[in-house]
Amino acid sequence: MAFWDRKKTKKNQPEVTDHFVGDFGSAEIKMTERPGDVPLVHVKLSVTQEFASGLEFERKREELGLEHPETLHALHVHAVAVGREPGRLNDAVELLNWLVAARARDEENRLLTLNDLTRLLQEGGQLVVAEQRLREALAGWERLRGQDDVQTLSIATNLGNVLLDLGRREEAEGLMRDTVARRTRTLGATHPDTLSSRNTLAGALRGSPDRLAEAERMYRGMLADTVADSDQALTVRHNLAAVLIHQGRHAEALTMYGELVEVRSRLKGDRDPDTLTARHNYAVVLNRLGRVSEAEALIAEVLAGYRRAHGPRHAKTLGVQVDLAAMKANQGRNAEAVPLLRDAIEGYRSTHGPNHPRVRELTNILAQLGG
């Protein structure tokens, strides 16, 4: 795609600027006409990280061969860059899967590749595969560096999150308590990594009605150990508001989410995923307080934002979509709710598997709605 403009230079020489945008990035080409002489051409090229890393990988492969460590490192960098591009996550996963196998005799780099692979699997909602790969990574880091190593505990935390998303709360809680204990012992209670583990554990606790009081105490304790308006403090406040909802304290939760929307928007902008999450939860509480029209309008905006930020099949996007379908169904607008719910079920099937409890639950609801 190209567009151009024409202007006069100081010497009254016509100057044409062409702009080209492609897979490589963008190029700006300025051509100044000079009577009696060849045109003066100036090219400014800006390439994407994916394109640049791909060129570097190809260069290394030609010079050193595919199996050389430097070539494999260049491929790793390229795969991570591909994973950042919208709609390219599956391509990145395929590259990293190949790279894990190619690094079979290089344990540390194989595990570093697994770290990025499991992150992408989690981002894409491929939770069953993510669990398998996380267990492989956890066992590898424990062998290589021990149970208290930073990488080992980071993988253990990620595995706990996946188990939680898969609905295996008791298993997740046990792993998270162990991670908190190890990080507290090695790093201290207020270290950012320890606070992150404490936050994850409190999140698991709030899934059980009889653990809500313990979760609230943990969150309030973490707020005392964090810097106000830091990312960590905002995350803790967000999760504390969720506990308030579970406890039926909706007015308090709405106030807290409103404050979070304001802070997140001011610090990161309206389209940031964290801002969208705060707006989503604000809409949910509005709905519970009976302010249905406000809630539906806001959650429709949030769903569009999630689709831009995460893609249509991400677990967070699907969760918002289900909430919007529920709002419509609760108002008797089943004809609008059914397509949203049916599409969300297909999304969960592709990411969680056909037999996941969430798929069965939503399928039953769809039948009740006449879908």
VENZIFEN-V210567 format. One record per helix or strand of 2 or more residues. SS is the DSSP state (H for helix, E for strand). FROM is the first residue (numbers start at 1). TO is the last residue. Records with the same first field share a line. If there is no record, write none. Layout:
SS = FROM-TO  FROM-TO
//
This chain:
E = 2-8  14-22  25-32  40-47
H = 49-64  69-83  89-102  107-123  127-145  150-165  169-187  192-205  209-224  231-246  250-268  273-288  292-310  315-330  334-352  357-368
//
